[in-house]
Amino acid sequence: MPGGGFVRLPGGSVVVALTLPRPSVEGAVGAVKGGITFGLAGAAEGGNVRVLVHAVNRARALTRLRNLGLRAVYLRGNAQPPTPDEITAVLHHPDGLLWRSAPDRAAELWHPIRALLG
């Protein structure tokens, strides 16, 4: 996986940020029936996305993504933790799951995770 990190908030919860290849569409190269994979087709369609998850702990944050069909999501290390702006964005969103294209485009807003997957 390209990169990611996390920040533990004062209340005990965490914000996990992951930079992942854009998920491929069903039937494309690297796609798997019944799930979403990150493969060559995803990289060709639009590069990487930055995904933010707010959860009780790191394991639950990754479980939330896996339950949405992102099976091969792992957090190794803390090389790219979320920025203060990213933390603010995910804390103010009711679902606690956001994404946008990476590298950051100044004009692009954060999107709900369903806009990426569905």
Secondary structure, 3 states (H helix, E strand, C coil): CCEEEEEECCCCCEEEEEEEECCCCCCCCCCECCEECCCHHHHHHHCEEEEEEEECCHHHHHHHHHHCCECCCCCCCCCCCCCHHHHHHHHCCCCCEEEEEECCCCCCCCEEHHHHHC
